[in-house]
Amino acid sequence: MFGNYLIGLREGLEASLVVCIIVAYLVKTGRRDALRPVWAGIGVAVGVSLAFGATLEFGSRELTFEAQELLGGSLSIVAVVLVTWMVFWMRRTARHLRAELHGKLDAALVMGTGALVVTAFLAVGREGLETALFVWASVRAASSGGAGGGSFEPLAGVLLGLLTAVLLGWLFYRGALRINLAKFFTWTGGMLVVVAAGVLAYGVHDLQEARFLDGLADKAFDVSATIPPDSWYGTLLKGVFNFQPDPTVLQVTVWALYLVPTLALFLSPIGSGPSAREKKQKATDEQAEGGASAGTAA
């Protein structure tokens, strides 16, 4: 449940911050007349995201077992790719998100009402679609094997995370809460990478059950007797890390190959590349200035 709560909190907070920045900017610049089309765009984005999630959930039930597993495994991998891209993008742009949104709003205000609706829709819709896909994949993984307590507990975790995100967004807007967003998104992003690794491993398991990948019978280990899936600690490990007591060799391999380098890269210091380039440029400028001074002296 904690893993799904983290997904709802992390993804929901991004959308809440985007909405808060847009609304606050329009209010401060005296453009309250633009709030209605902005809320319309946000409403359409939320509706499209919910419809997308419902289509994934109910549409997949009409398929055969193999088709369900193939679809579930494929979308789980797509969800992990999107979330991985998202956490890296947010870590780089968290400090400049406000300025970026302000620039887009200025351009939309000049173009008119339709542009405002589209800007708000795109700003929130991207987060909503990513959230719907990753939540569906994560809930599907957490609810498998009877260890996730059915579909209620994972969905409850997601809803609690989204409600917490909405509350935090409102507190941000009211100015009652001040935190370092760059650090917040770094730590929650790192935890989300761990959750994504579990979703990826389960996606591989789905593809094996669909007979798209081989190796379903090749178990890396089996600790079901030590960590029963229906025990409280088995349920806890399943909910937080998507832990499976009897994974296949391919699952463990893919999990490790994704988690170790991704987490190491994500937690590495930001800006080492630009700093090096800045130092090189500074050295070049100093050399140029030295050459110009020598020419003048001559």
SERO-4910 file (N, C-alpha, C, O; in steps of 0.05 Angstrom, whole numbers):
BEGIN
 pado doro    nc1    nc2    nc3   cac1   cac2   cac3    cc1    cc2    cc3    oc1    oc2    oc3
  Met    A     17    -24      0      0      0      0     17     25      0     10     45    -12
  Phe    A     40     24     14     58     47     16     68     55    -12     70     78    -19
  Gly    A     76     34    -28     86     40    -55     65     55    -72     72     73    -86
  Asn    A     40     46    -70     19     60    -85     13     87    -74      6    106    -88
  Tyr    A     15     90    -47     12    117    -35     33    136    -45     28    159    -51
  Leu    A     58    126    -47     80    142    -57     75    150    -86     81    173    -94
  Ile    A     64    132   -103     58    139   -131     37    162   -132     41    181   -146
  Gly    A     16    158   -116     -5    179   -116      5    206   -106     -2    227   -117
  Leu    A     22    205    -85     33    229    -74     52    243    -93     50    267    -98
  Arg    A     71    228   -104     91    239   -122     80    250   -147     86    272   -155
  Glu    A     63    234   -160     51    243   -185     30    265   -181     29    284   -195
  Gly    A     14    261   -160     -7    281   -154      5    308   -146     -6    329   -153
  Leu    A     27    308   -132     39    333   -123     50    349   -147     49    373   -147
  Glu    A     61    335   -167     70    349   -191     47    363   -204     49    387   -211
  Ala    A     24    349   -207      1    362   -220    -10    385   -203    -17    405   -213
  Ser    A    -10    381   -176    -20    402   -158     -2    427   -159    -12    449   -160
  Leu    A     24    423   -161     42    446   -163     38    461   -189     39    485   -189
  Val    A     34    446   -210     29    459   -236      4    476   -235      4    499   -244
  Val    A    -17    465   -223    -42    480   -221    -39    504   -203    -48    526   -210
  Cys    A    -25    501   -181    -20    524   -162     -5    546   -176    -11    570   -172
  Ile    A     16    539   -190     33    559   -204     16    574   -225     18    599   -227
  Ile    A      0    559   -240    -16    572   -261    -36    591   -248    -39    614   -257
  Val    A    -51    582   -228    -72    598   -216    -60    622   -202    -70    645   -205
  Ala    A    -38    618   -187    -26    640   -172    -16    662   -191    -18    686   -186
  Tyr    A     -4    653   -214      6    673   -233    -16    689   -245    -13    714   -248
  Leu    A    -38    676   -252    -60    691   -264    -73    710   -244    -81    733   -251
  Val    A    -75    702   -219    -86    720   -198    -68    744   -193    -78    766   -191
  Lys    A    -42    739   -191    -23    760   -185    -21    780   -208    -15    804   -203
  Thr    A    -25    771   -232    -23    789   -255    -50    801   -263    -52    815   -283
  Gly    A    -70    797   -246    -96    809   -251   -111    798   -274   -128    811   -285
  Arg    A   -106    773   -281   -120    759   -303   -139    738   -292   -138    715   -302
  Arg    A   -156    745   -273   -175    726   -262   -195    717   -284   -207    695   -282
  Asp    A   -199    733   -305   -217    725   -326   -207    700   -341   -222    686   -355
  Ala    A   -181    694   -339   -169    671   -352   -171    646   -336   -164    624   -345
  Leu    A   -181    648   -311   -182    624   -294   -203    604   -304   -198    580   -302
  Arg    A   -225    614   -315   -246    595   -324   -236    576   -346   -239    552   -344
  Pro    A   -223    586   -368   -213    568   -388   -190    550   -377   -187    527   -386
  Val    A   -175    560   -358   -154    544   -346   -166    520   -331   -158    497   -334
  Trp    A   -187    526   -315   -200    504   -300   -214    485   -319   -216    461   -314
  Ala    A   -224    496   -342   -236    478   -362   -216    459   -373   -221    435   -376
  Gly    A   -192    469   -380   -171    452   -390   -162    431   -369   -157    408   -376
  Ile    A   -161    439   -344   -153    420   -323   -175    399   -320   -168    375   -316
  Gly    A   -200    407   -321   -222    388   -318   -221    367   -341   -226    343   -336
  Val    A   -216    376   -365   -215    358   -388   -192    339   -385   -194    315   -391
  Ala    A   -169    349   -375   -145    331   -370   -151    310   -350   -144    287   -354
  Val    A   -165    317   -328   -172    298   -307   -191    277   -319   -189    253   -314
  Gly    A   -211    286   -334   -230    268   -346   -217    248   -365   -224    225   -365
  Val    A   -199    258   -382   -185    241   -401   -168    220   -386   -167    197   -394
  Ser    A   -155    228   -365   -138    210   -349   -155    188   -336   -148    165   -336
  Leu    A   -179    196   -325   -196    176   -312   -207    157   -333   -209    133   -329
  Ala    A   -214    168   -357   -225    151   -378   -203    131   -388   -209    108   -394
  Phe    A   -178    141   -389   -156    124   -398   -152    101   -377   -149     78   -385
  Gly    A   -153    107   -352   -150     87   -331   -173     67   -332   -168     43   -329
  Ala    A   -198     76   -336   -221     58   -337   -219     40   -361   -226     17   -360
  Thr    A   -209     51   -384   -206     35   -408   -186     13   -403   -190    -10   -412
  Leu    A   -164     19   -390   -144     -2   -384   -155    -23   -366   -151    -47   -370
  Glu    A   -170    -15   -345   -180    -34   -325   -203    -51   -337   -201    -76   -335
  Phe    A   -222    -39   -349   -246    -55   -358   -242    -67   -386   -252    -88   -392
  Gly    A   -227    -53   -403   -222    -63   -430   -206    -88   -430   -210   -106   -446
  Ser    A   -186    -90   -411   -169   -114   -411   -184   -139   -401   -175   -161   -407
  Arg    A   -207   -136   -388   -222   -159   -378   -235   -175   -400   -241   -199   -396
  Glu    A   -238   -163   -423   -251   -177   -446   -231   -194   -461   -239   -209   -480
  Leu    A   -206   -193   -454   -186   -208   -469   -181   -236   -458   -189   -241   -435
  Thr    A   -169   -253   -473   -161   -279   -463   -139   -276   -442   -127   -255   -440
  Phe    A   -133   -298   -428   -113   -296   -407    -86   -288   -418    -72   -271   -408
  Glu    A    -78   -301   -440    -52   -295   -452    -51   -266   -462    -31   -253   -459
  Ala    A    -73   -257   -474    -74   -230   -484    -73   -210   -461    -60   -189   -463
  Gln    A    -87   -216   -439    -85   -199   -415    -57   -196   -404    -48   -175   -398
  Glu    A    -43   -219   -403    -16   -219   -392      3   -204   -411     21   -190   -402
  Leu    A     -1   -208   -437     16   -194   -457     11   -164   -455     30   -148   -456
  Leu    A    -14   -155   -454    -20   -127   -451    -10   -116   -425      3    -94   -425
  Gly    A    -14   -130   -403     -5   -121   -377     25   -118   -376     35    -98   -365
  Gly    A     39   -138   -386     68   -137   -385     79   -115   -402     98   -101   -394
  Ser    A     68   -111   -426     77    -90   -444     72    -62   -433     90    -45   -433
  Leu    A     48    -58   -422     42    -32   -410     58    -26   -385     64     -3   -379
  Ser    A     64    -47   -370     81    -44   -346    108    -33   -354    119    -15   -341
  Ile    A    119    -44   -375    146    -35   -384    144     -7   -395    161     10   -389
  Val    A    123      0   -409    119     27   -419    116     46   -396    127     68   -396
  Ala    A    101     38   -375     97     55   -351    124     60   -337    129     83   -329
  Val    A    140     40   -335    166     44   -322    184     63   -338    198     80   -326
  Val    A    183     61   -364    199     79   -381    190    107   -377    206    125   -374
  Leu    A    163    112   -378    153    139   -375    159    150   -347    166    174   -345
  Val    A    155    134   -326    160    144   -299    190    150   -295    197    169   -282
  Thr    A    207    133   -306    236    138   -304    243    164   -318    259    180   -306
  Trp    A    233    168   -341    238    194   -355    227    217   -339    240    238   -337
  Met    A    204    213   -327    191    235   -312    207    243   -287    210    267   -282
  Val    A    217    223   -272    231    230   -247    258    244   -254    266    262   -239
  Phe    A    271    236   -276    296    249   -283    290    278   -293    304    297   -287
  Trp    A    268    281   -309    261    307   -319    253    326   -296    261    349   -296
  Met    A    238    316   -277    229    333   -255    253    340   -237    253    362   -226
  Arg    A    272    322   -234    295    329   -217    311    352   -230    322    368   -216
  Arg    A    313    352   -257    328    373   -270    313    400   -270    325    421   -269
  Thr    A    286    399   -272    271    423   -277    256    433   -253    242    454   -255
  Ala    A    258    420   -230    242    428   -206    247    457   -199    229    471   -191
  Arg    A    273    465   -201    280    492   -193    270    513   -213    267    537   -206
  His    A    265    505   -237    258    525   -258    229    521   -268    222    532   -288
  Leu    A    214    504   -254    187    498   -264    169    522   -265    154    526   -284
  Arg    A    171    539   -245    154    563   -244    160    582   -268    141    591   -281
  Ala    A    185    587   -273    192    604   -296    183    593   -322    174    607   -340
  Glu    A    185    566   -325    178    553   -350    147    556   -355    139    562   -377
  Leu    A    132    551   -334    103    553   -336     94    582   -341     76    587   -357
  His    A    107    601   -328    101    629   -332    105    637   -361     88    652   -373
  Gly    A    126    628   -373    131    634   -401    110    623   -420    101    636   -438
  Lys    A    101    598   -414     80    586   -431     54    600   -427     39    604   -446
  Leu    A     48    609   -402     23    623   -397     23    651   -411      2    659   -422
  Asp    A     45    664   -411     47    690   -424     40    687   -454     26    703   -466
  Ala    A     52    667   -466     46    662   -495     17    655   -499      5    663   -519
  Ala    A      6    638   -481    -22    630   -484    -41    654   -480    -62    656   -494
  Leu    A    -35    672   -462    -52    695   -457    -54    713   -482    -75    725   -488
  Val    A    -32    714   -497    -32    731   -521    -49    717   -543    -62    731   -558
  Met    A    -49    691   -543    -63    676   -565    -93    674   -560   -108    672   -579
  Gly    A   -101    675   -534   -130    675   -529   -139    651   -512   -123    636   -502
  Thr    A   -166    649   -509   -178    629   -491   -171    601   -499   -164    584   -481
  Gly    A   -173    594   -524   -167    567   -533   -139    558   -526   -135    535   -518
  Ala    A   -120    576   -528    -92    570   -521    -89    564   -492    -74    547   -484
  Leu    A   -105    579   -475   -104    575   -446   -114    547   -439   -102    533   -422
  Val    A   -136    539   -452   -148    513   -447   -127    491   -454   -123    472   -439
  Val    A   -115    494   -477    -95    474   -487    -71    473   -468    -61    452   -462
  Thr    A    -62    497   -460    -38    498   -442    -44    484   -416    -27    468   -407
  Ala    A    -67    489   -404    -74    476   -378    -78    446   -382    -70    430   -366
  Phe    A    -90    439   -405    -95    411   -410    -69    396   -413    -65    374   -402
  Leu    A    -50    407   -429    -24    393   -433     -8    392   -407      5    372   -402
  Ala    A     -9    414   -391      7    415   -367     -2    393   -347     15    381   -334
  Val    A    -28    389   -345    -39    370   -325    -43    343   -338    -40    322   -325
  Gly    A    -51    343   -364    -57    318   -377    -34    298   -379    -37    274   -375
  Arg    A    -10    309   -384     14    291   -385     18    277   -358     22    253   -358
  Glu    A     16    292   -336     19    279   -310     -4    259   -305      1    237   -295
  Gly    A    -28    266   -314    -51    249   -309    -49    222   -324    -55    201   -312
  Leu    A    -41    223   -349    -39    199   -365    -16    181   -354    -19    157   -352
  Glu    A      6    193   -347     28    178   -335     19    165   -309     26    141   -304
  Thr    A      5    180   -293     -4    170   -267    -23    146   -271    -21    126   -258
  Ala    A    -43    150   -290    -62    129   -295    -49    103   -303    -56     81   -294
  Leu    A    -30    105   -321    -16     81   -332      0     68   -310     -1     43   -307
  Phe    A     16     84   -295     34     72   -275     18     61   -252     25     40   -241
  Val    A     -4     75   -244    -21     65   -222    -34     39   -230    -35     20   -215
  Trp    A    -44     37   -255    -56     12   -264    -36    -11   -264    -43    -33   -255
  Ala    A    -12     -6   -274      8    -27   -274     16    -35   -246     19    -59   -240
  Ser    A     19    -15   -228     27    -21   -200      5    -35   -185     11    -54   -170
  Val    A    -19    -26   -188    -42    -39   -174    -45    -68   -184    -51    -86   -168
  Arg    A    -42    -72   -210    -44    -99   -221    -22   -117   -210    -27   -140   -204
  Ala    A      2   -106   -206     24   -122   -195     19   -128   -165     23   -150   -156
  Ala    A     10   -107   -151      7   -110   -122    -17   -128   -115    -18   -139    -93
  Ser    A    -36   -130   -133    -60   -145   -128    -58   -174   -136    -76   -190   -132
  Ser    A    -35   -182   -148    -32   -209   -158    -25   -228   -135    -14   -220   -115
  Gly    A    -31   -253   -139    -23   -274   -121    -36   -272    -94    -27   -286    -75
  Gly    A    -57   -256    -90    -70   -255    -65    -55   -240    -44    -64   -239    -21
  Ala    A    -32   -228    -50    -16   -214    -29    -22   -185    -27    -14   -172     -8
  Gly    A    -37   -175    -46    -43   -146    -46    -69   -139    -33    -77   -116    -33
  Gly    A    -83   -160    -21   -108   -154     -9   -130   -146    -28   -147   -130    -23
  Gly    A   -129   -159    -53   -148   -151    -73   -140   -125    -85   -117   -117    -83
  Ser    A   -159   -112    -98   -153    -86   -110   -159    -63    -93   -152    -40   -100
  Phe    A   -171    -67    -69   -179    -44    -52   -155    -30    -39   -153     -6    -41
  Glu    A   -137    -46    -27   -115    -33    -13    -97    -17    -31    -90      5    -24
  Pro    A    -88    -28    -54    -71    -11    -71    -85     14    -81    -73     35    -82
  Leu    A   -111     12    -88   -126     35    -97   -130     55    -74   -129     79    -79
  Ala    A   -134     45    -50   -137     62    -27   -111     78    -22   -111    101    -15
  Gly    A    -88     64    -26    -62     78    -23    -59    100    -43    -49    122    -36
  Val    A    -66     94    -68    -64    115    -89    -82    139    -83    -74    162    -85
  Leu    A   -107    133    -74   -126    155    -68   -116    172    -45   -118    196    -45
  Leu    A   -105    159    -24    -94    174     -1    -71    191    -10    -68    214     -1
  Gly    A    -54    180    -28    -32    196    -38    -41    220    -54    -30    242    -51
  Leu    A    -61    216    -70    -72    239    -86    -85    260    -68    -81    284    -73
  Leu    A   -100    251    -48   -112    270    -29    -91    286    -14    -94    310     -9
  Thr    A    -69    272     -6    -47    286      8    -34    306    -11    -27    328     -2
  Ala    A    -31    299    -36    -20    317    -56    -37    342    -60    -27    364    -61
  Val    A    -63    338    -61    -81    361    -64    -79    379    -40    -79    404    -42
  Leu    A    -78    367    -16    -75    384      9    -49    399      9    -49    423     15
  Leu    A    -27    386      2     -1    399      1     -1    421    -20     10    443    -16
  Gly    A    -14    416    -43    -16    437    -64    -31    461    -54    -23    484    -60
  Trp    A    -53    456    -39    -68    479    -29    -52    495     -8    -53    519     -8
  Leu    A    -36    481      9    -19    494     28      3    510     14     10    532     23
  Phe    A     13    499     -8     33    514    -23     21    540    -33     33    562    -32
  Tyr    A     -3    538    -44    -17    561    -55    -22    582    -34    -20    606    -39
  Arg    A    -30    573    -10    -36    592     12    -10    603     24    -12    621     41
  Gly    A     12    592     17     38    602     28     43    591     56     61    601     70
  Ala    A     29    570     64     32    559     91     54    538     92     61    529    114
  Leu    A     64    529     69     83    508     69    107    515     51    103    523     28
  Arg    A    131    512     61    155    518     46    174    494     50    184    489     72
  Ile    A    180    480     28    200    459     28    218    461      4    211    475    -15
  Asn    A    241    448      5    259    448    -17    249    428    -37    252    403    -34
  Leu    A    237    438    -59    225    420    -79    246    402    -92    240    379    -98
  Ala    A    270    413    -97    290    397   -111    297    372    -94    299    350   -104
  Lys    A    301    376    -67    307    354    -50    284    335    -47    287    310    -47
  Phe    A    260    346    -45    236    330    -42    233    311    -66    228    287    -63
  Phe    A    235    322    -91    232    305   -114    255    286   -118    252    265   -130
  Thr    A    279    293   -107    301    274   -109    296    250    -92    300    227   -101
  Trp    A    287    254    -67    283    231    -48    259    215    -57    260    190    -57
  Thr    A    237    228    -63    213    212    -71    218    199    -99    208    177   -104
  Gly    A    233    212   -116    240    200   -142    257    176   -138    253    156   -153
  Gly    A    276    176   -120    292    153   -114    275    129   -105    279    107   -113
  Met    A    256    135    -87    239    114    -77    221    103    -99    214     80   -100
  Leu    A    213    121   -117    196    113   -139    211     96   -159    199     78   -172
  Val    A    237    100   -162    253     82   -179    253     54   -168    251     35   -183
  Val    A    254     51   -141    253     25   -129    226     11   -134    224    -12   -141
  Val    A    204     27   -132    177     16   -138    176      8   -168    165    -13   -174
  Ala    A    187     25   -185    186     20   -214    201     -6   -220    193    -21   -239
  Ala    A    223    -12   -206    238    -36   -211    220    -61   -205    221    -80   -220
  Gly    A    204    -59   -184    186    -81   -178    164    -84   -200    157   -107   -208
  Val    A    154    -62   -209    134    -63   -231    146    -74   -256    133    -90   -270
  Leu    A    171    -67   -262    184    -78   -286    188   -108   -283    183   -122   -303
  Ala    A    196   -117   -260    200   -146   -256    173   -161   -259    173   -183   -271
  Tyr    A    152   -149   -249    126   -163   -252    117   -162   -281    104   -180   -291
  Gly    A    123   -140   -296    117   -139   -324    130   -161   -340    119   -173   -358
  Val    A    156   -166   -333    170   -189   -345    156   -215   -339    154   -232   -357
  His    A    147   -218   -314    133   -243   -307    107   -246   -323    100   -268   -331
  Asp    A     93   -224   -328     69   -225   -345     76   -234   -373     62   -251   -384
  Leu    A     97   -224   -384    105   -232   -411    113   -261   -412    109   -274   -432
  Gln    A    124   -271   -390    131   -300   -389    106   -317   -387    104   -338   -400
  Glu    A     86   -307   -372     61   -322   -370     45   -321   -397     30   -339   -403
  Ala    A     50   -300   -412     37   -298   -438     52   -314   -459     44   -315   -482
  Arg    A     74   -327   -451     91   -343   -469    105   -326   -490    113   -336   -511
  Phe    A    107   -300   -484    123   -283   -502    152   -285   -495    169   -282   -513
  Leu    A    159   -289   -470    186   -294   -461    188   -321   -448    169   -331   -436
  Asp    A    211   -334   -450    215   -360   -439    226   -358   -410    231   -336   -400
  Gly    A    228   -381   -397    241   -381   -370    221   -380   -347    230   -374   -325
  Leu    A    196   -385   -351    176   -383   -329    182   -404   -308    176   -399   -284
  Ala    A    192   -427   -315    197   -448   -296    225   -446   -283    230   -460   -264
  Asp    A    242   -427   -292    269   -424   -281    268   -405   -258    270   -380   -262
  Lys    A    265   -415   -234    262   -398   -210    290   -390   -199    308   -407   -197
  Ala    A    293   -365   -193    318   -356   -182    321   -365   -153    342   -373   -144
  Phe    A    298   -365   -138    297   -375   -111    267   -377   -104    250   -367   -118
  Asp    A    262   -391    -82    234   -393    -72    234   -393    -42    242   -412    -29
  Val    A    225   -370    -31    224   -366     -2    195   -365      8    190   -352     28
  Ser    A    178   -378     -7    149   -377      1    144   -389     28    127   -379     43
  Ala    A    160   -409     36    157   -421     63    166   -401     85    154   -400    106
  Thr    A    187   -386     79    197   -366     99    181   -341     99    175   -330    120
  Ile    A    173   -331     75    158   -307     72    132   -313     57    131   -309     33
  Pro    A    112   -324     71     87   -330     58     74   -305     46     73   -285     59
  Pro    A     64   -307     21     52   -284      8     28   -272     24     23   -248     22
  Asp    A     14   -289     39    -10   -280     53     -4   -271     82    -22   -264     97
  Ser    A     22   -271     90     29   -262    117     30   -231    117     31   -219     96
  Trp    A     31   -219    141     31   -190    143     56   -178    131     56   -158    118
  Tyr    A     79   -192    136    104   -182    126    107   -188     96    120   -172     82
  Gly    A     96   -210     87     95   -215     58     79   -194     43     86   -185     22
  Thr    A     56   -187     56     38   -167     44     52   -140     44     50   -124     25
  Leu    A     67   -134     66     81   -109     68    103   -107     46    105    -86     33
  Leu    A    119   -128     43    139   -128     22    127   -126     -6    139   -113    -23
  Lys    A    105   -139    -10     92   -138    -36     81   -110    -41     84    -99    -64
  Gly    A     69    -97    -21     58    -71    -25     79    -49    -29     74    -31    -45
  Val    A    102    -52    -16    122    -31    -17    141    -35    -41    146    -17    -56
  Phe    A    150    -60    -44    171    -65    -65    161    -83    -87    177    -90   -105
  Asn    A    135    -92    -88    125   -111   -107    142   -137   -105    148   -150   -125
  Phe    A    149   -144    -80    166   -168    -76    151   -193    -82    127   -196    -75
  Gln    A    164   -211    -96    153   -237   -103    171   -259    -91    195   -259    -96
  Pro    A    160   -278    -75    177   -297    -61    189   -318    -80    208   -332    -72
  Asp    A    179   -321   -104    189   -341   -122    194   -330   -150    181   -339   -169
  Pro    A    211   -310   -153    215   -297   -180    231   -316   -198    245   -334   -189
  Thr    A    229   -310   -224    245   -325   -243    272   -312   -245    277   -289   -236
  Val    A    290   -326   -258    317   -316   -262    317   -291   -278    331   -272   -272
  Leu    A    300   -290   -299    298   -267   -316    287   -243   -301    297   -220   -306
  Gln    A    268   -247   -284    257   -225   -268    279   -212   -250    282   -188   -250
  Val    A    294   -229   -236    315   -218   -219    336   -204   -235    346   -183   -226
  Thr    A    343   -215   -258    364   -203   -275    355   -175   -284    370   -156   -283
  Val    A    330   -174   -295    320   -148   -305    317   -128   -282    324   -104   -286
  Trp    A    308   -137   -259    305   -120   -236    332   -107   -228    333    -83   -224
  Ala    A    353   -123   -227    379   -113   -219    391    -95   -240    403    -74   -234
  Leu    A    388   -103   -266    399    -87   -287    386    -60   -290    398    -41   -299
  Tyr    A    361    -58   -281    347    -32   -282    353    -16   -257    361      8   -258
  Leu    A    350    -28   -233    352    -14   -208    379     -2   -203    381     22   -196
  Val    A    400    -18   -205    427     -9   -196    437     15   -213    443     35   -201
  Pro    A    438     13   -239    449     36   -254    430     60   -254    439     83   -253
  Thr    A    403     55   -254    384     77   -254    385     93   -228    386    118   -228
  Leu    A    386     79   -206    387     92   -180    413    106   -176    414    128   -165
  Ala    A    435     94   -185    461    107   -183    462    133   -199    473    153   -190
  Leu    A    452    132   -223    452    155   -240    433    177   -229    440    200   -231
  Phe    A    410    168   -219    391    188   -208    401    202   -184    396    226   -180
  Leu    A    416    188   -167    426    200   -142    453    214   -145    464    225   -126
  Ser    A    465    212   -169    490    226   -174    486    256   -174    464    266   -179
  Pro    A    507    272   -167    504    301   -166    495    313   -192    503    305   -214
  Ile    A    477    333   -190    467    346   -214    487    368   -222    498    382   -205
  Gly    A    490    371   -248    505    394   -258    535    389   -261    550    408   -266
  Ser    A    545    364   -257    573    360   -261    582    365   -289    604    375   -294
  Gly    A    564    358   -308    571    363   -336    573    393   -343    593    402   -353
  Pro    A    551    409   -337    552    437   -342    575    452   -328    587    470   -339
  Ser    A    581    443   -303    603    456   -289    629    452   -303    646    471   -305
  Ala    A    634    428   -314    658    423   -328    660    440   -353    681    451   -360
  Arg    A    637    443   -367    637    460   -391    641    489   -384    655    503   -399
  Glu    A    630    497   -362    634    525   -354    663    531   -347    674    552   -354
  Lys    A    676    511   -334    705    515   -328    721    516   -353    740    532   -356
  Lys    A    714    499   -373    729    499   -398    725    525   -413    744    536   -424
  Gln    A    700    535   -412    695    560   -426    710    583   -412    720    601   -426
  Lys    A    711    583   -386    725    603   -371    754    603   -377    767    624   -381
  Ala    A    766    579   -379    794    577   -386    800    587   -413    820    600   -418
  Thr    A    781    582   -432    784    591   -460    783    622   -461    798    635   -475
  Asp    A    764    633   -446    761    662   -445    786    675   -433    795    696   -443
  Glu    A    797    663   -412    822    674   -400    845    673   -419    861    692   -420
  Gln    A    847    651   -435    869    649   -454    865    670   -476    885    683   -485
  Ala    A    840    675   -484    835    695   -505    842    723   -495    854    739   -509
  Glu    A    835    728   -469    841    754   -458    871    757   -455    882    779   -459
  Gly    A    885    736   -447    914    737   -445    928    743   -472    947    758   -474
  Gly    A    917    730   -493    928    734   -519    923    763   -529    940    775   -542
  Ala    A    900    773   -522    893    801   -530    911    821   -516    920    841   -527
  Ser    A    916    816   -490    933    834   -474    961    834   -485    974    855   -486
  Ala    A    971    810   -492    998    808   -503   1001    822   -529   1021    836   -535
  Gly    A    980    820   -546    980    834   -571    980    864   -568    993    879   -583
  Thr    A    965    874   -548    964    903   -543    990    913   -532   1000    934   -540
  Ala    A   1003    897   -514   1029    905   -504   1050    907   -525   1068    924   -525
  Ala    A   1049    888   -544   1068    888   -566   1064    912   -583   1079    916   -603
***
